Amino acid sequence: MTFGDALERMKAGQKMTRRKWPFDDAVYVEYTAATLQPYLVVRAGEREAIPYTATDVDIFSDDWEAVR
């Protein structure tokens, strides 16, 4: 799946990952507390989620898939 398709699923509440990533990272949408503005975060395993900025490699890849 493309990044655009994955982004739409993330906006709908789905967690996504890339097959080529060597770790169990999941990217998904969170919202700011005050203004409810959406932003992407990435979380690996039990670690705390951190803000995620897609790289050009991530944006142009087509190996995005839903986290099970």
C-alpha positions as CSV (number, residue, x, y, z in Angstrom):
1,M,0.0,0.0,0.0
2,T,1.2,3.5,-0.7
3,F,2.0,6.2,2.0
4,G,-1.2,8.1,0.9
5,D,-3.3,5.1,1.5
6,A,-1.6,4.4,4.8
7,L,-2.1,8.0,5.9
8,E,-5.8,7.8,5.2
9,R,-6.0,4.7,7.3
10,M,-4.0,6.3,10.1
11,K,-6.4,9.3,10.1
12,A,-9.2,6.8,10.5
13,G,-7.5,5.3,13.6
14,Q,-5.4,2.4,12.1
15,K,-1.8,1.8,13.1
16,M,0.5,1.2,10.2
17,T,4.1,-0.1,9.6
18,R,6.4,-0.8,6.7
19,R,7.4,-4.4,5.8
20,K,11.0,-3.3,5.2
21,W,11.5,-1.8,8.6
22,P,13.6,-4.1,10.8
23,F,11.7,-3.2,14.0
24,D,8.1,-3.5,15.2
25,D,7.5,0.2,14.7
26,A,3.9,1.4,14.4
27,V,2.9,4.8,13.1
28,Y,-0.4,6.3,14.0
29,V,-2.2,9.6,14.6
30,E,-2.4,11.4,18.0
31,Y,-4.1,14.7,18.8
32,T,-2.8,17.7,20.7
33,A,-4.7,18.2,24.0
34,A,-5.6,21.9,23.6
35,T,-6.6,22.2,19.9
36,L,-7.1,18.6,18.8
37,Q,-4.7,19.0,15.9
38,P,-3.6,15.7,14.5
39,Y,0.1,14.7,14.2
40,L,1.9,11.4,13.5
41,V,3.8,9.4,16.1
42,V,5.9,6.3,16.0
43,R,6.0,3.7,18.7
44,A,8.3,0.7,18.9
45,G,7.3,-2.1,21.3
46,E,6.6,-0.8,24.8
47,R,8.6,2.4,24.3
48,E,6.9,5.8,24.5
49,A,5.5,7.2,21.3
50,I,7.5,10.0,19.7
51,P,6.7,12.4,16.9
52,Y,7.2,10.9,13.4
53,T,8.2,12.8,10.3
54,A,8.0,10.7,7.1
55,T,11.2,10.6,5.0
56,D,11.2,10.7,1.3
57,V,11.9,7.0,1.2
58,D,8.8,6.4,3.4
59,I,6.6,8.6,1.3
60,F,7.5,7.0,-2.0
61,S,7.5,3.4,-0.7
62,D,4.6,1.0,-1.4
63,D,5.2,-1.5,1.4
64,W,2.9,0.0,4.0
65,E,0.7,-2.4,5.9
66,A,-1.7,-2.4,8.8
67,V,-0.4,-3.5,12.2
68,R,-2.1,-6.6,13.4
